Amino acid sequence: MILIINGQHGATPWRNCICEVIDYTGAFDLLADFIANGLILYEATLLDAGKPMKLPVEAFDQHRFSPQLEKLQGQWQELLEQPVPENRLARQRMINWNRRLVGYYDRQLQLTLKAIGRVGKKLETLQVQGESGFKRSIHEAFTAQLRSMYIRTVSLEASRQQTVDRLKKLEA
């Protein structure tokens, strides 16, 4: 970052005085130090990644910014470190949501198992030994669909179990 300063120190004008700074706080503290040592600030511009930002001259006096910023940072860090009080309403909503989710998984498992039964019966009725062509392709399609449904069943059961476990923790 680059700080460009225009001002006057005693009888010496400062025109486009360039200072390299690490961060905003460093730039603000540097300006405060210059002002504390007698600089009359007319204009200050901070270049951050090549983008100029005019700084409000009236915001700067002889006091450094870093102590206030450090105090502010300490305050928000302290707030962030405090445990968030448990909200009963939010907890109850999560319990209700997970109960509905278990019901959803139960319904999806029921529908998938019924579909597996229907596809299984269709496969039983197809006689494909020695057959080729259309019947064979239908049999392969039903078999692939059946595999897909079994995979879905396993996935639904795993998701349901995770939800039940989460619900038990919430209700404990």
MARMAR-244986 format. One record per residue: residue in three letters; x, y, z of N, C-alpha, C in turn. Coordinates in nm, 4 decimals. Atoms other than C-alpha are relative to their C-alpha. Example, Ala and Ser with C-alpha at 12.3 -4.5 7.8 and 13.67 -1.06 7.14 Angstrom:
# MARMAR-244986
+-------+----------+----------+----------+----------+----------+----------+----------+----------+----------+
: mardo :      n_X :      n_Y :      n_Z :     ca_X :     ca_Y :     ca_Z :      c_X :      c_Y :      c_Z :
+-------+----------+----------+----------+----------+----------+----------+----------+----------+----------+
:   ALA :   0.0890 :  -0.1190 :   0.0000 :   1.2300 :  -0.4500 :   0.7800 :   0.0900 :   0.1200 :   0.0000 :
:   SER :  -0.0820 :  -0.1190 :  -0.0060 :   1.3670 :  -0.1060 :   0.7140 :  -0.0770 :   0.1090 :   0.0730 :
+-------+----------+----------+----------+----------+----------+----------+----------+----------+----------+
***
This chain:
# MARMAR-244986
+-------+----------+----------+----------+----------+----------+----------+----------+----------+----------+
: mardo :      n_X :      n_Y :      n_Z :     ca_X :     ca_Y :     ca_Z :      c_X :      c_Y :      c_Z :
+-------+----------+----------+----------+----------+----------+----------+----------+----------+----------+
:   MET :   0.0839 :  -0.1169 :   0.0000 :   0.0000 :   0.0000 :   0.0000 :   0.0885 :   0.1235 :   0.0000 :
:   ILE :  -0.0747 :  -0.1258 :   0.0083 :   0.1127 :   0.3513 :  -0.0713 :  -0.0883 :   0.1128 :   0.0522 :
:   LEU :   0.0683 :  -0.1163 :  -0.0549 :   0.0133 :   0.6613 :   0.1214 :   0.0602 :   0.1243 :  -0.0647 :
:   ILE :  -0.0451 :  -0.1242 :   0.0640 :   0.0331 :   0.9924 :  -0.0669 :  -0.0542 :   0.1162 :   0.0829 :
:   ILE :   0.0369 :  -0.1079 :  -0.0921 :   0.0334 :   1.3009 :   0.1537 :   0.0281 :   0.1359 :  -0.0632 :
:   ASN :  -0.0181 :  -0.1405 :   0.0359 :  -0.0165 :   1.6682 :   0.0701 :  -0.0309 :   0.0811 :   0.1253 :
:   GLY :   0.0189 :  -0.0816 :  -0.1196 :   0.0260 :   1.9182 :   0.3498 :   0.1169 :   0.0958 :   0.0158 :
:   GLN :  -0.1093 :  -0.0929 :  -0.0267 :   0.2672 :   2.1574 :   0.5144 :   0.0502 :  -0.0241 :   0.1407 :
:   HIS :  -0.0648 :   0.0167 :  -0.1300 :   0.5140 :   2.1083 :   0.7963 :   0.0892 :   0.1217 :   0.0222 :
:   GLY :  -0.0730 :  -0.1263 :  -0.0199 :   0.6313 :   2.4448 :   0.9230 :  -0.0032 :   0.0790 :  -0.1293 :
:   ALA :  -0.0083 :  -0.0755 :   0.1253 :   0.7543 :   2.6336 :   0.6176 :   0.0185 :  -0.0913 :  -0.1209 :
:   THR :  -0.0269 :   0.0947 :   0.1081 :   0.8060 :   2.3172 :   0.4134 :  -0.1299 :  -0.0623 :  -0.0512 :
:   PRO :   0.1183 :   0.0650 :   0.0555 :   0.5292 :   2.2123 :   0.1776 :   0.0297 :  -0.1475 :  -0.0309 :
:   TRP :  -0.0093 :   0.1416 :   0.0353 :   0.4694 :   1.8397 :   0.1357 :  -0.0941 :  -0.0215 :  -0.1171 :
:   ARG :   0.0811 :   0.0242 :   0.1193 :   0.3513 :   1.7702 :  -0.2170 :   0.0259 :  -0.1419 :  -0.0483 :
:   ASN :  -0.0082 :   0.1389 :   0.0446 :   0.2806 :   1.4139 :  -0.3144 :   0.1110 :  -0.0771 :   0.0705 :
:   CYS :  -0.0960 :   0.0742 :  -0.0820 :   0.4937 :   1.2804 :  -0.0319 :  -0.0477 :  -0.1454 :   0.0065 :
:   ILE :   0.0390 :   0.1399 :   0.0118 :   0.4927 :   0.9031 :  -0.0778 :   0.0617 :  -0.0814 :   0.1137 :
:   CYS :  -0.0446 :   0.0884 :  -0.1082 :   0.5132 :   0.6549 :   0.2107 :  -0.0567 :  -0.1397 :  -0.0259 :
:   GLU :   0.0480 :   0.1370 :   0.0140 :   0.4933 :   0.2803 :   0.1859 :  -0.0482 :  -0.0479 :   0.1366 :
:   VAL :   0.0579 :   0.0493 :  -0.1250 :   0.2667 :   0.1257 :   0.4500 :  -0.0461 :  -0.1446 :  -0.0197 :
:   ILE :   0.0373 :   0.1412 :   0.0064 :   0.1719 :  -0.2312 :   0.5348 :  -0.1503 :  -0.0185 :  -0.0063 :
:   ASP :   0.1453 :   0.0174 :  -0.0071 :  -0.1954 :  -0.1890 :   0.6154 :  -0.0665 :   0.1333 :   0.0323 :
:   TYR :   0.0756 :  -0.1223 :  -0.0270 :  -0.4693 :   0.0636 :   0.6859 :   0.0374 :   0.0611 :   0.1345 :
:   THR :  -0.0329 :  -0.0499 :  -0.1332 :  -0.3897 :   0.0892 :   1.0548 :   0.1352 :   0.0692 :  -0.0011 :
:   GLY :  -0.1324 :  -0.0617 :   0.0103 :  -0.0253 :   0.1615 :   0.9748 :  -0.0063 :   0.1355 :  -0.0686 :
:   ALA :   0.0154 :  -0.1273 :   0.0715 :  -0.1281 :   0.4346 :   0.7298 :  -0.0635 :   0.1052 :   0.0908 :
:   PHE :   0.0694 :  -0.0944 :  -0.0876 :  -0.3642 :   0.5946 :   0.9805 :   0.0916 :   0.0462 :   0.1133 :
:   ASP :  -0.0917 :  -0.0359 :  -0.1081 :  -0.1049 :   0.5818 :   1.2602 :   0.1116 :   0.0911 :  -0.0500 :
:   LEU :  -0.1050 :  -0.0838 :   0.0566 :   0.1609 :   0.7310 :   1.0334 :  -0.0500 :   0.1432 :  -0.0182 :
:   LEU :   0.0581 :  -0.1341 :   0.0146 :  -0.0669 :   1.0236 :   0.9473 :  -0.0164 :   0.0677 :   0.1351 :
:   ALA :   0.0177 :  -0.0570 :  -0.1347 :  -0.1492 :   1.0733 :   1.3169 :   0.1333 :   0.0447 :   0.0584 :
:   ASP :  -0.1331 :  -0.0380 :  -0.0490 :   0.2227 :   1.0762 :   1.4019 :   0.0494 :   0.1276 :  -0.0677 :
:   PHE :  -0.0427 :  -0.1208 :   0.0719 :   0.2965 :   1.3343 :   1.1288 :  -0.0740 :   0.1231 :   0.0531 :
:   ILE :   0.0812 :  -0.1111 :  -0.0483 :   0.0114 :   1.5535 :   1.2517 :   0.0420 :   0.0376 :   0.1416 :
:   ALA :  -0.0456 :  -0.0271 :  -0.1369 :   0.1296 :   1.5180 :   1.6140 :   0.1323 :   0.0752 :   0.0009 :
:   ASN :  -0.1294 :  -0.0686 :   0.0108 :   0.4702 :   1.6434 :   1.4974 :  -0.0083 :   0.1296 :  -0.0796 :
:   GLY :   0.0141 :  -0.1326 :   0.0593 :   0.3261 :   1.9554 :   1.3326 :  -0.0454 :   0.0043 :  -0.1451 :
:   LEU :   0.0453 :  -0.0026 :   0.1386 :   0.2070 :   1.8528 :   0.9864 :  -0.1424 :   0.0535 :  -0.0066 :
:   ILE :   0.1360 :  -0.0438 :   0.0311 :  -0.0962 :   2.0421 :   0.8575 :  -0.0394 :  -0.0788 :  -0.1238 :
:   LEU :   0.0394 :   0.0925 :   0.1066 :  -0.2719 :   1.7848 :   0.6439 :  -0.1033 :   0.0652 :  -0.0904 :
:   TYR :   0.0950 :  -0.0524 :   0.0985 :  -0.4397 :   1.9066 :   0.3237 :  -0.0756 :  -0.1131 :  -0.0703 :
:   GLU :   0.0588 :   0.1100 :   0.0754 :  -0.4994 :   1.5785 :   0.1474 :   0.0809 :  -0.1272 :   0.0254 :
:   ALA :  -0.0673 :   0.1294 :  -0.0149 :  -0.4219 :   1.2086 :   0.1947 :  -0.0727 :  -0.1016 :  -0.0871 :
:   THR :   0.0559 :   0.1029 :   0.0877 :  -0.4721 :   0.9292 :  -0.0570 :   0.0738 :  -0.1297 :   0.0282 :
:   LEU :  -0.0577 :   0.1324 :  -0.0223 :  -0.4160 :   0.5611 :   0.0028 :  -0.0212 :  -0.0822 :  -0.1258 :
:   LEU :   0.0085 :   0.0875 :   0.1172 :  -0.3377 :   0.3377 :  -0.2955 :   0.0071 :  -0.1441 :   0.0501 :
:   ASP :   0.0062 :   0.1399 :  -0.0393 :  -0.4461 :  -0.0178 :  -0.2275 :  -0.0249 :  -0.0814 :  -0.1266 :
:   ALA :   0.0062 :   0.0796 :   0.1232 :  -0.3799 :  -0.2599 :  -0.5158 :  -0.0256 :   0.0903 :  -0.1206 :
:   GLY :   0.0118 :  -0.0926 :   0.1124 :  -0.3567 :   0.0411 :  -0.7489 :  -0.1261 :   0.0838 :  -0.0003 :
:   LYS :   0.1249 :  -0.0756 :  -0.0056 :  -0.6965 :   0.1797 :  -0.6482 :   0.0125 :   0.1111 :   0.1034 :
:   PRO :  -0.0142 :  -0.1109 :  -0.0946 :  -0.6892 :   0.5270 :  -0.4934 :  -0.1227 :   0.0151 :   0.0900 :
:   MET :   0.1083 :  -0.0266 :  -0.0950 :  -0.8924 :   0.6024 :  -0.1827 :   0.0355 :   0.1280 :   0.0752 :
:   LYS :  -0.0204 :  -0.1276 :  -0.0701 :  -0.9170 :   0.9619 :  -0.0586 :  -0.0380 :  -0.0208 :   0.1462 :
:   LEU :   0.0277 :   0.0112 :  -0.1423 :  -0.8939 :   0.9705 :   0.3177 :  -0.0576 :   0.1330 :   0.0503 :
:   PRO :   0.0587 :  -0.1235 :  -0.0525 :  -1.1071 :   1.2221 :   0.5102 :   0.0971 :   0.0702 :   0.0945 :
:   VAL :  -0.1009 :  -0.0758 :  -0.0752 :  -0.8612 :   1.4818 :   0.6389 :  -0.0495 :   0.0324 :   0.1403 :
:   GLU :   0.0537 :  -0.0410 :  -0.1291 :  -1.0921 :   1.5903 :   0.9213 :  -0.0021 :  -0.1136 :   0.1028 :
:   ALA :   0.0022 :   0.1140 :  -0.0919 :  -1.0803 :   1.2387 :   1.0715 :   0.1332 :  -0.0181 :   0.0723 :
:   PHE :  -0.1331 :   0.0221 :  -0.0561 :  -0.7108 :   1.2657 :   1.1517 :   0.0384 :   0.1144 :   0.0932 :
:   ASP :  -0.0564 :  -0.0961 :  -0.0934 :  -0.5667 :   1.4350 :   1.4555 :   0.1303 :  -0.0598 :   0.0501 :
:   GLN :  -0.1295 :   0.0479 :  -0.0486 :  -0.2603 :   1.3709 :   1.6670 :  -0.0073 :  -0.1352 :   0.0710 :
:   HIS :   0.0165 :   0.1271 :  -0.0709 :  -0.4021 :   1.0523 :   1.8184 :   0.0072 :  -0.1173 :  -0.0970 :
:   ARG :  -0.0162 :   0.1197 :   0.0829 :  -0.3041 :   0.7140 :   1.6797 :  -0.1288 :  -0.0818 :  -0.0024 :
:   PHE :   0.1200 :   0.0822 :   0.0174 :  -0.5725 :   0.4792 :   1.5502 :   0.0168 :  -0.1390 :   0.0609 :
:   SER :  -0.0205 :   0.1387 :  -0.0391 :  -0.4133 :   0.1503 :   1.6517 :  -0.0522 :  -0.0348 :   0.1398 :
:   PRO :   0.0546 :   0.0405 :  -0.1307 :  -0.5033 :   0.1595 :   2.0243 :  -0.1519 :  -0.0197 :  -0.0027 :
:   GLN :   0.1459 :   0.0145 :   0.0074 :  -0.8713 :   0.2162 :   1.9467 :  -0.0387 :  -0.1228 :  -0.0820 :
:   LEU :   0.0304 :   0.1166 :   0.0830 :  -0.8690 :  -0.0459 :   1.6709 :   0.0311 :  -0.1302 :   0.0733 :
:   GLU :  -0.0346 :   0.1195 :  -0.0764 :  -0.6934 :  -0.2971 :   1.8958 :  -0.1034 :  -0.0254 :   0.1092 :
:   LYS :   0.1033 :   0.0137 :  -0.1029 :  -0.9467 :  -0.2289 :   2.1717 :  -0.1288 :  -0.0544 :  -0.0629 :
:   LEU :   0.1200 :   0.0458 :   0.0702 :  -1.2319 :  -0.2730 :   1.9244 :   0.0141 :  -0.1465 :  -0.0418 :
:   GLN :  -0.0240 :   0.1386 :   0.0404 :  -1.0762 :  -0.5936 :   1.7902 :  -0.0094 :  -0.0927 :   0.1203 :
:   GLY :   0.0092 :   0.0809 :  -0.1219 :  -1.0396 :  -0.7264 :   2.1450 :  -0.1443 :  -0.0205 :   0.0424 :
:   GLN :   0.1406 :   0.0104 :  -0.0386 :  -1.4053 :  -0.6517 :   2.2129 :  -0.0751 :  -0.0985 :  -0.0889 :
:   TRP :   0.0757 :   0.0924 :   0.0850 :  -1.5365 :  -0.8331 :   1.9066 :   0.0520 :  -0.1422 :   0.0112 :
:   GLN :  -0.0510 :   0.1354 :  -0.0208 :  -1.3026 :  -1.1271 :   1.9654 :  -0.0576 :  -0.0600 :   0.1277 :
:   GLU :   0.0594 :   0.0455 :  -0.1245 :  -1.4321 :  -1.1502 :   2.3207 :  -0.1453 :  -0.0421 :  -0.0223 :
:   LEU :   0.1394 :   0.0342 :   0.0305 :  -1.7886 :  -1.1484 :   2.1888 :  -0.0095 :  -0.1308 :  -0.0775 :
:   LEU :   0.0036 :   0.1215 :   0.0803 :  -1.7104 :  -1.4191 :   1.9367 :   0.0371 :  -0.1246 :   0.0804 :
:   GLU :  -0.0425 :   0.1142 :  -0.0814 :  -1.5501 :  -1.6393 :   2.2019 :  -0.1057 :  -0.0427 :   0.1011 :
:   GLN :   0.1045 :   0.0339 :  -0.0969 :  -1.8564 :  -1.6298 :   2.4268 :  -0.0921 :  -0.1057 :  -0.0605 :
:   PRO :   0.0924 :   0.1005 :   0.0530 :  -2.0792 :  -1.9349 :   2.3948 :  -0.1360 :   0.0627 :  -0.0280 :
:   VAL :   0.1316 :  -0.0508 :   0.0378 :  -2.4045 :  -1.8642 :   2.2214 :  -0.1036 :  -0.0714 :   0.0866 :
:   PRO :   0.1010 :   0.0670 :  -0.0824 :  -2.6947 :  -1.9271 :   2.4582 :  -0.0932 :  -0.0842 :  -0.0871 :
:   GLU :   0.0849 :   0.0906 :   0.0766 :  -2.9069 :  -2.2194 :   2.3479 :  -0.1406 :   0.0583 :  -0.0104 :
:   ASN :   0.1323 :  -0.0551 :   0.0255 :  -3.2279 :  -2.1050 :   2.1940 :  -0.0988 :  -0.1162 :  -0.0058 :
:   ARG :   0.0956 :   0.1102 :  -0.0075 :  -3.5144 :  -2.3341 :   2.2899 :  -0.0854 :  -0.0114 :  -0.1264 :
:   LEU :   0.0856 :   0.0012 :   0.1181 :  -3.7277 :  -2.2312 :   1.9954 :   0.0740 :  -0.0598 :  -0.1197 :
:   ALA :  -0.0794 :   0.0532 :   0.1121 :  -3.4500 :  -2.3031 :   1.7439 :   0.0232 :  -0.1497 :   0.0176 :
:   ARG :  -0.0214 :   0.1425 :  -0.0271 :  -3.3814 :  -2.6375 :   1.9113 :  -0.1269 :  -0.0798 :  -0.0308 :
:   GLN :   0.1263 :   0.0686 :   0.0255 :  -3.7490 :  -2.7334 :   1.8975 :  -0.0293 :  -0.0071 :  -0.1488 :
:   ARG :   0.0185 :   0.0014 :   0.1458 :  -3.7627 :  -2.6354 :   1.5310 :   0.0857 :  -0.1089 :  -0.0644 :
:   MET :  -0.0879 :   0.1039 :   0.0548 :  -3.4662 :  -2.8614 :   1.4600 :  -0.0552 :  -0.1387 :   0.0310 :
:   ILE :   0.0593 :   0.1288 :  -0.0357 :  -3.6358 :  -3.1474 :   1.6461 :  -0.1173 :  -0.0295 :  -0.0929 :
:   ASN :   0.1158 :   0.0187 :   0.0881 :  -3.9569 :  -3.0963 :   1.4484 :   0.0431 :  -0.0286 :  -0.1433 :
:   TRP :  -0.0497 :   0.0202 :   0.1361 :  -3.7644 :  -3.0726 :   1.1205 :   0.0537 :  -0.1422 :  -0.0173 :
:   ASN :  -0.0576 :   0.1341 :   0.0107 :  -3.5744 :  -3.3944 :   1.1878 :  -0.1067 :  -0.1084 :   0.0101 :
:   ARG :   0.1105 :   0.0959 :  -0.0045 :  -3.8969 :  -3.5757 :   1.2814 :  -0.0693 :  -0.0087 :  -0.1363 :
:   ARG :   0.0624 :   0.0003 :   0.1332 :  -4.0516 :  -3.4682 :   0.9507 :   0.0916 :  -0.0674 :  -0.1022 :
:   LEU :  -0.0962 :   0.0608 :   0.0915 :  -3.7346 :  -3.5755 :   0.7720 :  -0.0002 :  -0.1524 :   0.0129 :
:   VAL :   0.0094 :   0.1454 :  -0.0196 :  -3.7556 :  -3.9250 :   0.9259 :  -0.1255 :  -0.0523 :  -0.0700 :
:   GLY :   0.1235 :   0.0391 :   0.0678 :  -4.1156 :  -3.9445 :   0.8023 :   0.0160 :   0.0004 :  -0.1516 :
:   TYR :  -0.0259 :  -0.0077 :   0.1446 :  -4.0039 :  -3.8359 :   0.4556 :   0.0787 :  -0.1225 :  -0.0460 :
:   TYR :  -0.0811 :   0.1159 :   0.0384 :  -3.7357 :  -4.1063 :   0.4443 :  -0.0821 :  -0.1284 :   0.0077 :
:   ASP :   0.0859 :   0.1184 :  -0.0110 :  -3.9905 :  -4.3660 :   0.5644 :  -0.0902 :  -0.0130 :  -0.1225 :
:   ARG :   0.0884 :   0.0037 :   0.1179 :  -4.2312 :  -4.2711 :   0.2821 :   0.0775 :  -0.0341 :  -0.1265 :
:   GLN :  -0.0810 :   0.0285 :   0.1185 :  -3.9543 :  -4.2743 :   0.0217 :   0.0437 :  -0.1460 :  -0.0027 :
:   LEU :  -0.0371 :   0.1419 :  -0.0065 :  -3.8369 :  -4.6159 :   0.1419 :  -0.1179 :  -0.0891 :  -0.0363 :
:   GLN :   0.1200 :   0.0772 :   0.0338 :  -4.1938 :  -4.7482 :   0.1228 :  -0.0249 :  -0.0008 :  -0.1500 :
:   LEU :   0.0252 :  -0.0105 :   0.1447 :  -4.2395 :  -4.6196 :  -0.2319 :   0.1055 :  -0.0761 :  -0.0800 :
:   THR :  -0.1082 :   0.0685 :   0.0726 :  -3.9021 :  -4.7533 :  -0.3422 :  -0.0147 :  -0.1515 :   0.0122 :
:   LEU :   0.0178 :   0.1446 :  -0.0177 :  -3.9701 :  -5.0974 :  -0.1933 :  -0.1182 :  -0.0521 :  -0.0819 :
:   LYS :   0.1135 :   0.0397 :   0.0851 :  -4.3097 :  -5.1103 :  -0.3686 :   0.0424 :  -0.0066 :  -0.1463 :
:   ALA :  -0.0478 :  -0.0020 :   0.1388 :  -4.1430 :  -5.0164 :  -0.6957 :   0.0915 :  -0.1189 :  -0.0273 :
:   ILE :  -0.0871 :   0.1170 :   0.0158 :  -3.8808 :  -5.2878 :  -0.6408 :  -0.0856 :  -0.1253 :  -0.0188 :
:   GLY :   0.0903 :   0.1151 :   0.0135 :  -4.1643 :  -5.5385 :  -0.5950 :  -0.0630 :  -0.0063 :  -0.1386 :
:   ARG :   0.0630 :  -0.0019 :   0.1327 :  -4.3355 :  -5.4287 :  -0.9174 :   0.0997 :  -0.0378 :  -0.1089 :
:   VAL :  -0.1015 :   0.0295 :   0.1022 :  -4.0159 :  -5.4383 :  -1.1225 :   0.0435 :  -0.1459 :   0.0108 :
:   GLY :  -0.0374 :   0.1404 :  -0.0192 :  -3.9244 :  -5.7754 :  -0.9688 :  -0.1020 :  -0.0940 :  -0.0626 :
:   LYS :   0.1050 :   0.0841 :   0.0604 :  -4.2607 :  -5.9225 :  -1.0747 :   0.0068 :   0.0055 :  -0.1521 :
:   LYS :  -0.0110 :  -0.0115 :   0.1465 :  -4.2160 :  -5.7876 :  -1.4275 :   0.1169 :  -0.0833 :  -0.0509 :
:   LEU :  -0.1159 :   0.0804 :   0.0404 :  -3.8729 :  -5.9515 :  -1.4437 :  -0.0319 :  -0.1495 :   0.0036 :
:   GLU :   0.0367 :   0.1417 :  -0.0100 :  -4.0202 :  -6.2838 :  -1.3301 :  -0.0843 :  -0.0446 :  -0.1190 :
:   THR :   0.0888 :   0.0374 :   0.1109 :  -4.2787 :  -6.2763 :  -1.6090 :   0.0721 :  -0.0041 :  -0.1331 :
:   LEU :  -0.0758 :   0.0014 :   0.1267 :  -4.0186 :  -6.2145 :  -1.8781 :   0.0799 :  -0.1300 :  -0.0109 :
:   GLN :  -0.0777 :   0.1201 :   0.0277 :  -3.8814 :  -6.5370 :  -2.0218 :   0.1008 :   0.0368 :  -0.1083 :
:   VAL :  -0.0976 :  -0.0473 :   0.0984 :  -3.5564 :  -6.4425 :  -2.1894 :   0.1077 :  -0.1029 :  -0.0320 :
:   GLN :  -0.1033 :   0.0974 :   0.0323 :  -3.3517 :  -6.7638 :  -2.1972 :  -0.0039 :  -0.0297 :  -0.1491 :
:   GLY :  -0.0115 :   0.0280 :   0.1424 :  -3.2331 :  -6.8056 :  -2.5505 :  -0.0606 :   0.1078 :  -0.0885 :
:   GLU :   0.0627 :  -0.1076 :   0.0786 :  -3.4186 :  -6.4923 :  -2.6577 :   0.1041 :   0.1082 :  -0.0282 :
:   SER :  -0.0871 :  -0.1136 :   0.0293 :  -3.2489 :  -6.1977 :  -2.8177 :  -0.0889 :   0.1136 :  -0.0469 :
:   GLY :   0.0741 :  -0.1141 :   0.0536 :  -3.3523 :  -5.8564 :  -2.9320 :  -0.0756 :   0.0774 :   0.1059 :
:   PHE :   0.0825 :  -0.0897 :  -0.0797 :  -3.6382 :  -5.6635 :  -2.7781 :  -0.0188 :  -0.0493 :   0.1443 :
:   LYS :   0.0212 :   0.0522 :  -0.1356 :  -3.7125 :  -5.8939 :  -2.4806 :   0.1268 :   0.0072 :   0.0838 :
:   ARG :  -0.1271 :  -0.0048 :  -0.0712 :  -3.3462 :  -5.9106 :  -2.3880 :   0.0294 :   0.1439 :   0.0450 :
:   SER :  -0.0277 :  -0.1399 :  -0.0360 :  -3.3125 :  -5.5281 :  -2.3918 :  -0.0951 :   0.0482 :   0.1101 :
:   ILE :   0.0947 :  -0.0363 :  -0.1072 :  -3.6269 :  -5.4901 :  -2.1774 :   0.0461 :  -0.0620 :   0.1314 :
:   HIS :  -0.0493 :   0.0676 :  -0.1205 :  -3.4898 :  -5.7445 :  -1.9310 :   0.1201 :   0.0737 :   0.0575 :
:   GLU :  -0.1187 :  -0.0735 :  -0.0457 :  -3.1569 :  -5.5569 :  -1.9117 :  -0.0384 :   0.1352 :   0.0594 :
:   ALA :   0.0449 :  -0.1290 :  -0.0517 :  -3.3373 :  -5.2248 :  -1.8620 :  -0.0635 :  -0.0156 :   0.1382 :
:   PHE :   0.0636 :   0.0244 :  -0.1301 :  -3.5507 :  -5.3685 :  -1.5777 :   0.1046 :  -0.0368 :   0.1049 :
:   THR :  -0.1057 :   0.0402 :  -0.0934 :  -3.2412 :  -5.5251 :  -1.4193 :   0.0803 :   0.1227 :   0.0447 :
:   ALA :  -0.0731 :  -0.1227 :  -0.0344 :  -3.0552 :  -5.1901 :  -1.4332 :  -0.0838 :   0.0884 :   0.0919 :
:   GLN :   0.0900 :  -0.0803 :  -0.0826 :  -3.3591 :  -5.0141 :  -1.2881 :  -0.0077 :  -0.0589 :   0.1408 :
:   LEU :   0.0061 :   0.0672 :  -0.1297 :  -3.3768 :  -5.2705 :  -1.0084 :   0.1272 :   0.0273 :   0.0809 :
:   ARG :  -0.1269 :  -0.0320 :  -0.0673 :  -3.0059 :  -5.2200 :  -0.9242 :  -0.0014 :   0.1432 :   0.0527 :
:   SER :   0.0079 :  -0.1410 :  -0.0390 :  -3.0628 :  -4.8446 :  -0.9167 :  -0.0905 :   0.0184 :   0.1219 :
:   MET :   0.0928 :  -0.0103 :  -0.1137 :  -3.3571 :  -4.8881 :  -0.6775 :   0.0617 :  -0.0564 :   0.1272 :
:   TYR :  -0.0667 :   0.0549 :  -0.1178 :  -3.1516 :  -5.1074 :  -0.4448 :   0.1023 :   0.1005 :   0.0546 :
:   ILE :  -0.0973 :  -0.1020 :  -0.0418 :  -2.8792 :  -4.8402 :  -0.4371 :  -0.0727 :   0.1152 :   0.0690 :
:   ARG :   0.0791 :  -0.1076 :  -0.0610 :  -3.1443 :  -4.5758 :  -0.3629 :  -0.0481 :  -0.0417 :   0.1389 :
:   THR :   0.0461 :   0.0496 :  -0.1296 :  -3.2792 :  -4.7920 :  -0.0794 :   0.1116 :   0.0101 :   0.1037 :
:   VAL :  -0.1138 :  -0.0062 :  -0.0920 :  -2.9344 :  -4.8179 :   0.0794 :   0.0289 :   0.1451 :   0.0386 :
:   SER :  -0.0249 :  -0.1419 :  -0.0253 :  -2.8841 :  -4.4426 :   0.0455 :  -0.1070 :   0.0601 :   0.0914 :
:   LEU :   0.1098 :  -0.0507 :  -0.0836 :  -3.2274 :  -4.3648 :   0.1935 :   0.0110 :  -0.0520 :   0.1436 :
:   GLU :  -0.0142 :   0.0562 :  -0.1348 :  -3.1677 :  -4.6004 :   0.4864 :   0.1140 :   0.0664 :   0.0764 :
:   ALA :  -0.1131 :  -0.0664 :  -0.0657 :  -2.8292 :  -4.4392 :   0.5599 :  -0.0379 :   0.1423 :   0.0412 :
:   SER :   0.0424 :  -0.1367 :  -0.0319 :  -2.9765 :  -4.0883 :   0.5446 :  -0.1004 :   0.0004 :   0.1141 :
:   ARG :   0.0996 :   0.0104 :  -0.1072 :  -3.2673 :  -4.1935 :   0.7641 :   0.0697 :  -0.0251 :   0.1334 :
:   GLN :  -0.0707 :   0.0322 :  -0.1242 :  -3.0296 :  -4.3410 :   1.0221 :   0.0767 :   0.1212 :   0.0521 :
:   GLN :  -0.0706 :  -0.1217 :  -0.0422 :  -2.8192 :  -4.0233 :   1.0292 :  -0.0974 :   0.0988 :   0.0632 :
:   THR :   0.1009 :  -0.0921 :  -0.0523 :  -3.1353 :  -3.8203 :   1.0857 :  -0.0504 :  -0.0480 :   0.1355 :
:   VAL :   0.0445 :   0.0557 :  -0.1283 :  -3.2522 :  -4.0545 :   1.3638 :   0.1061 :   0.0261 :   0.1068 :
:   ASP :  -0.1089 :  -0.0251 :  -0.0951 :  -2.9097 :  -4.0246 :   1.5328 :   0.0030 :   0.1473 :   0.0415 :
:   ARG :   0.0009 :  -0.1443 :  -0.0279 :  -2.9222 :  -3.6445 :   1.5047 :  -0.1190 :   0.0360 :   0.0890 :
:   LEU :   0.1213 :  -0.0251 :  -0.0771 :  -3.2770 :  -3.6444 :   1.6441 :   0.0193 :  -0.0460 :   0.1440 :
:   LYS :  -0.0248 :   0.0505 :  -0.1367 :  -3.1703 :  -3.8559 :   1.9436 :   0.0884 :   0.0980 :   0.0775 :
:   LYS :  -0.0889 :  -0.0978 :  -0.0661 :  -2.8913 :  -3.6059 :   2.0211 :  -0.0769 :   0.1264 :   0.0379 :
:   LEU :   0.0785 :  -0.1215 :  -0.0266 :  -3.1333 :  -3.3137 :   1.9964 :  -0.0990 :  -0.0221 :   0.1143 :
:   GLU :   0.1009 :   0.0283 :  -0.1020 :  -3.3905 :  -3.4820 :   2.2195 :   0.0607 :  -0.0381 :   0.1347 :
:   ALA :  -0.0668 :   0.0400 :  -0.1266 :  -3.1326 :  -3.5860 :   2.4828 :   0.0117 :   0.1165 :   0.0964 :
+-------+----------+----------+----------+----------+----------+----------+----------+----------+----------+
***
